[in-house]
Amino acid sequence: MHVETLEILRCPYCGARLELVESLFHQKTAAEIHDGILGCHCCVFPVVDGIPVLHLQPAAVTARDQVQAGRPELARRTMIGLDDEAQAAGFEAAAASDAATYRDTVAALGPNFEAGYFLYRFSDPTYVVADAAVRTVANIVLHGQRRAIDICGGSGHLTRSLMTVSSPPPVLADLYFAKVWLARRFTAPGCEPVCCDGNAPFPFARGTFALAMCTDAFMYIWTKRQFVGEMERLVDDVRRADGEPGAVLIGHTHNERTWTPSHGQPLSPAGYRDLFEALEPRVFGEAGLFDDVVNRGILDLARHDAADTLDRDPALTILATRHEGVFATHRVEAMPAARATGEFRLNPLYTAIPDGERVQLRLQFPSEDYADEYGACRAYLPDEVTVDREAIEALPGAAVARSLAPLVTSRVILDLPKRYY
């Protein structure tokens, strides 16, 4: 973690500032804290492999004791959650390798990790909508000069969308250490990961951020009223020195009025609205936003979805801000084919079948469950497309051949983090 991150961290339980306890074991440079113990008025927390762990669940307590004993390598193993010796050795070998990919490292975490969901995330329908909403709102309220936080952000797929517009770099907060570790290593390198509990007060100072977002996770939070109150606190317009309004964005939260896979503990649209106290929220049906983005190339945040429209939609997006520029109709830029942020690669949902000087690319879902939950991607992913063999074999690369540019727009070819698979 960056030493200056201490300025924005607060104990989630007593609210006090946190400081490195230099009388205990620690490893640091002038700019970074790699391992150590952070203390406040009431608690001590470990920093494990550069990630502050700001909760008191059993693994965190064990890791804290291991760091204090001068065994940070054991603390990382504890926080990753690997009890099996062979599995732990496999992960540590992948972690030490400069050649290991995101997929390799996720596989080393074992079959219980959400490997399939994360690997295909960059072209999922839920991601397509969320990415458009995040980029649109972030560009308006951050404009490259203010900071964002991605809460319950998993392994950082949408944190990556914030990297070019959040300054300082965005914070990624999640309960699962392995996920934020993966984000820092592969998906959103340069972000500031923090391991904390979304069902507890957030370990950050009031007014630290101009955008607080949570996507595809809020329905699993039990303390929803506290969670929203904390998001409002993090973007408190009064306490932020620049005085410009911030925003709270909750994407793809399930609707209590309908059924969806992995339902969680959702609320109705009215129930979600009632969670907000400091800001007035607007609730959007995700189906309308999906149609906007995929079929019209816009994001209509000026709309007011009718109650019956919201009640029928399995997923909702919630946006709360006083910023006058947000609730308007925005053009969604197509995926640029000029130069990749990471590297252009074939979407892992496609199988390449050579056919002489051409290659057939065929859409192939990893499972029936995946097809049932994410089959809406057929609206933009063709079942089959034939391309020039030489052009496709030039991938991965920082650019694509002109003939492949339309496939970047349709997400057959993706701008993926380096060493993703």
N, C-alpha and C positions, 0 to 999 in steps of 0.2 A: 504494500500500500504506500501511497505517497505520504510523506510526512505532513504536508499541508492539509491532507484529508482530515487530520485530527481537529482542524478548525471547525468542521461541519458535523463531526460525530458527537452524539450525546448518549448517555446511558439510557436504555429504554425503560428503566425502572425508577431511577431517581432524577433523571433529566440533567445530571451534571456533566461537565466536560470530561473527556477521557484523556489520560496521559500515559505515555510509555513508562513502565516501572523499570527504571534503568538499574536498580539494585538486583533485579532478577535476570535470569538468562535471556539474552536477546541477540539478534543479528540484524544489523542495520548499516546503512550508509548515510551520507549527509542528506540524501533525497528520499530514501526508501526504508521502510521497516519490513524486513523479510520474515522474521519470527520474533515473538516476544509476548509480553503481558501488558494489557491496557487496564488501568485502574481508575475508579471514580470514588465517590463517597461510600458506595454500598457494595460494589462487586469488583471482581477482576475477570477479564476476558482474554482469550488467546488470540494472537495473530499467527495464523498457520500458513506457511508458504505464501506470505504477502497478502493474505485475506483476513480481515478482522472478523471474528466469530462473536456476534453480539447477542447471544441468547444463552440460556442455562439448561438446555436439554442435556441428557446424560452424555452423549458423545462429546459435546462441547466441554463439559466438566472434565472428562477423561483427557481430552486433548490439552486442556489448560494445564493439568498436572504433568503431562508428558513434556510440554514446552518448558515448564518450570524446572523439570528434571534434566533439561538439556537434550531431549530426544525429539526434535521437531519432525524427523522422518516418521516416527511412530504417530505423532499427532496428525500428520497428513493422512496416514493410513486409516486412523480412527475416523477422521472427518469424511473421508471418501466412503467409509462404511464397508470395508473389505475385511471380513473375519477369516475367510479361507486363505491359507498361506499361499497356495498355488495361484489363486486368483489375484491376490495382492501382488505377488511377484510379477504376474503378467501385466498388471496395470503399471507397476513401477518401471518395467522394461519399456512399455509404450511411452510413459511420461518422460523417460530419459532419452528417447530416440528422436533425432531430428527428422527422421523419415516417416514416423508414424502419423497417420491421418486422423481426422476427427472420427471417421467411422471405425478405424482400428482401435482408437482409445475408448470409444463408447462400447465396442464389443468386449474390450477387456474389463469393463465394469460389470459384465454379467448379464444374464437374460432378463433380469427384473428391471433393468434400466429401460427408459422409453426410447429405445434406439430407432425403431421405425418411424415414430412420430417426428422425432427431431431430424432424422436424415432427409425426409421428404418435405420438411417444413416450408422451404423457400418457394414452393409452387402450390401449397395448399390454398383452397378458397378462403379460409379464415385468415391466412397470412396476406393474401392479395388485398383484402379489404383493410386489414389492420395496418399494413405497410403504407397504403395510400392515406389513411387517416393520420397516422403518426407523422409521416413526412409533411403533410399539409399543415397540421396544427403546429408542429415543431418549427417549421420555417417561419410561421407567422409570429409565434410568441418568443422564440429563441433568437432567430435571425443571426445565428453564429456568434452571439455575444453573451448568452445566458445558459444556465445549466439545466439538464433534465435528469430525471430518475426513472428507471424502469423497474417497477416493484413486482415481485413474483415473476421475474423475467426469464426464468429457466436458464438455458445455455446461450442466451443473448442474441437470438435471431433478429428480434426487433430492436434490441439495443444497437445492433449494427446500423439500423436505419437512422440512428441519432448521431452517429460518430462525426459526421461532417457539419452538423448544425449546433451541437452542444459544446459550449466553451465556458469553463473547463470540460473535459470529456465526461460523458454521462456516467452516473452511478448505476450499477446493476445490483439489485437486492433480491435475494432468494434464500429460502430456508435450506436448500440442498447445496451443500458445499461443492459436490462434484460438478453440478451444473454451472455455477459461477466460475469454477476453475476451468472448465471447458471453454466457457465464453472468453475468458482472458487469454487462453492459449490459442484458440482457433477462430471462434465466431466473431468476436468483437474485441480484438487485441487493442489495448489502449484504454479500454473502459476501466472504471474503478469498481471492483466487485466487493460487496459486503454481504456476509452471511448473517441473516436475521430472520425473525419469525413474523410473518404477516398477521398473525393473530395476537400480537403484542404491540404496544406503542413503538413507532418507528424510531430508530436510533440516530436521528438527524435533527439539527437545529431548525427552529421555525423560520420560514421564509428563505430557505437555502436554495430552492429550485424555482424555475419559472414554468416547468412542465413536470407533472407527476402522472405517470401512466401505469396501467395494469391491463394486460391483455390475455384472454383465454385462461384466466385463473380465478377471477373474483368469485365465481359461483362455488368455489371450494373453500372460501374463507367463511368461518363461522361468525367472527366478530365484525360483521359488515359495517355496523354503525361506527364503531371505533376506527375501522380501516379508512372509511371515507372521511371522517373527521381528521384523521392524521394526514391524508392526502391534501385536504384543504389547509391544514396547518403548514405543510411543507411549501405550499405556494402562496402563503399569506402575503397579500399585496402590500399591506401596511408596513410589515417588517422588512420588506425587500428594499434595498437602498435606491434602486432605479425607479421605483414607483409605477412601473408599467405592469398591467395585469398579467397574471399567469393563467394556467389552465390545468384542469384535471380531466384525464381521458381514461375511460374504462372501456375496453374493446372486447367483443365476443364474450359477453356474459350470458349464460343461458336464461331462458324465460320460464318462470314457474307455470305459465298458462299452456305450455306445450311440452312434448317429450323430446329429448335428444339423447344420443349415446353419452355416457359419462356425465349424467345429469347434474351431479353435485347437490348443493342446497340453494337453488336459485330463488329469486323473488319475482313478483309481478312487475310490470313497468311502473305502476304506481308505488309499489314497495321500494323500488330502487330510487325513485325521486325523493321519497320521504327520508332517505338516509342523509341528504344534503342539508346543511344548515347555513353555511357561510356563503355558498354560491348557488345560483339557480341553474339546475341541470336541464339539458334537453336530451330526450331519448330517441334514438333512431332504430328502426328495424334494419337488420343486417342485409336482408334480401334486397331492399331498395338501394342500399349503398353498393352491394355487389353488382347490381344492374348498372348503376352509375359508372362504376370503375371499368367493368369489363366491356359493356356495350356502348357507352357514351363517352368514355374518357374524361369524366368529370367526377367531382365529389360534391354533391348538393347538401351542404350543411345549413342552407337557408330553409330547408323543408321543415314542416311540422307534420309528422306522421300521425294519422288518426288513431284513436284508441283501438279500434277493431283491427287495424293494420298491425299495430304493435302486439296485440294479444295473439295473433296468428303466427308471428315470427319466432322461430326457435331460438334465435340469438339477437342480442341487442348491443348497441354501442351507446355509451353515455358520455356526454361532453358538458363540462361546466366551466365557464369563464366569463369575465367582464370585458374581455378584449373585443372591440367592435369589429375587427377584421375577420373573426373566425366564422361567424354564422352567415356565410355567403356561399355562392357557388364557385368552386375552384376547378381549374383545369388540372388533371392528373397527367403528369408527364410520362410518356412511354419509357420503358426501360432503355437507356442509352446503349447503343452498340459500338460507340466510338472507342471507349476504353473502359476496362473493367476496374472496379474498386479492388477486387481480389484477382480472380481469373475466370474467364469464360470456360464453361464445361457443359457437357451434355447433361440435361436433367436426369437424375438417377432413376426416374420413373420410366425412362426409355431404354429399350434394348436395341443395339445397333446390329443389323444383319447385312454383311457385305453382299453386293450384287454387281460384280464387275467393277466398273469405274464409278458406280453409284453405291449408296448405302441406304437401306430402308431403316427408318427409325420407328419403332412400334411402342405405343403406350402400353405399359404392363404394370398393373397394380400389384403391390406386394402381398395382398390378402383380400378376401371377400369383405372382411370388416373394414379395411381401409377404403375399398370401393364404395361401401355403403355410406361411410361417414364423409368422405371427401370427393365423391364422384362428381360433384358440381364443377370440378376442374375441367371436365370435358367441354365446358363452355368456351375455353380458350386453348386447351391442349388437344391438338388433333390426334385421332387414333393412329394415324400413320402418315409419314412424310418421307419423301425420297430426296436425298441431298448428294452433292458431289463428294466422293470419297476423300479426295485430297484435302478438301476444305475441312471436313469433320476430323480427319486424322491430324490436322494441325493443332487441335485442341488438346490440353488446355493452353490458353494464351491470354495475353493482355488485350488483344483485339481479335475480331473475327473477320473472315472473308466477307466481302460485300454480299455474296449470295446467301449468307447465313444471317444477315441482319434482321430479316423478318422473323426468324426463329427466336431471336432475343426478345423481340416485342411480344411474341406469343408464349414465352417462357419454356419453349422446348430446349433452348440453351439458356443457362442461368449464369449470372455473375455471382459466383460462389467464393467463400473464403478460401484462401490458399490451403492446400492439404486438407480439403474437406472430405474427399473420398478417393 
